């Protein structure tokens, strides 16, 4: 079996960690949509 060097292991762990973080952020944003600003009534001088 091929063994990975220490540097290859760190790169692999970093890439996998970033993928997991991205997935968690996506799930969080889907579950908690941003609250929009309320639309202000614009008064016009008529």
C-alpha beads as a LAMMPS data file, in Angstrom:
LAMMPS data file: protein, C-alpha beads

46 atoms
45 bonds

1 atom types
1 bond types

-500.0 500.0 xlo xhi
-500.0 500.0 ylo yhi
-500.0 500.0 zlo zhi

Masses

1 110.0

Atoms # bond

1 1 1 0.000 0.000 0.000
2 1 1 1.213 3.487 -0.824
3 1 1 1.965 5.617 2.203
4 1 1 1.482 9.353 2.003
5 1 1 4.233 11.698 3.098
6 1 1 3.608 14.074 5.987
7 1 1 3.150 16.991 3.599
8 1 1 0.674 15.046 1.455
9 1 1 -1.304 14.134 4.554
10 1 1 -1.469 17.791 5.624
11 1 1 -2.648 18.864 2.167
12 1 1 -5.301 16.152 2.135
13 1 1 -6.529 17.047 5.623
14 1 1 -6.623 20.751 4.711
15 1 1 -8.638 20.161 1.533
16 1 1 -11.081 17.838 3.271
17 1 1 -11.468 20.273 6.178
18 1 1 -12.261 23.151 3.804
19 1 1 -14.843 21.010 2.001
20 1 1 -16.522 20.110 5.298
21 1 1 -16.522 23.744 6.465
22 1 1 -18.071 24.828 3.161
23 1 1 -20.754 22.163 3.471
24 1 1 -21.545 23.205 7.062
25 1 1 -21.841 26.865 6.033
26 1 1 -24.159 25.911 3.167
27 1 1 -26.390 23.865 5.485
28 1 1 -26.424 26.647 8.092
29 1 1 -27.370 29.317 5.556
30 1 1 -30.108 27.104 4.121
31 1 1 -31.566 26.480 7.577
32 1 1 -31.274 30.150 8.636
33 1 1 -32.128 32.435 5.725
34 1 1 -31.126 36.074 6.195
35 1 1 -33.799 38.394 7.493
36 1 1 -34.464 41.044 4.880
37 1 1 -34.805 44.721 5.591
38 1 1 -38.409 45.846 5.869
39 1 1 -39.490 47.871 2.872
40 1 1 -39.952 51.495 3.841
41 1 1 -42.902 53.415 2.519
42 1 1 -41.556 56.053 0.204
43 1 1 -43.548 59.253 0.371
44 1 1 -43.697 61.383 -2.696
45 1 1 -44.675 65.017 -2.702
46 1 1 -47.725 65.095 -4.966

Bonds

1 1 1 2
2 1 2 3
3 1 3 4
4 1 4 5
5 1 5 6
6 1 6 7
7 1 7 8
8 1 8 9
9 1 9 10
10 1 10 11
11 1 11 12
12 1 12 13
13 1 13 14
14 1 14 15
15 1 15 16
16 1 16 17
17 1 17 18
18 1 18 19
19 1 19 20
20 1 20 21
21 1 21 22
22 1 22 23
23 1 23 24
24 1 24 25
25 1 25 26
26 1 26 27
27 1 27 28
28 1 28 29
29 1 29 30
30 1 30 31
31 1 31 32
32 1 32 33
33 1 33 34
34 1 34 35
35 1 35 36
36 1 36 37
37 1 37 38
38 1 38 39
39 1 39 40
40 1 40 41
41 1 41 42
42 1 42 43
43 1 43 44
44 1 44 45
45 1 45 46
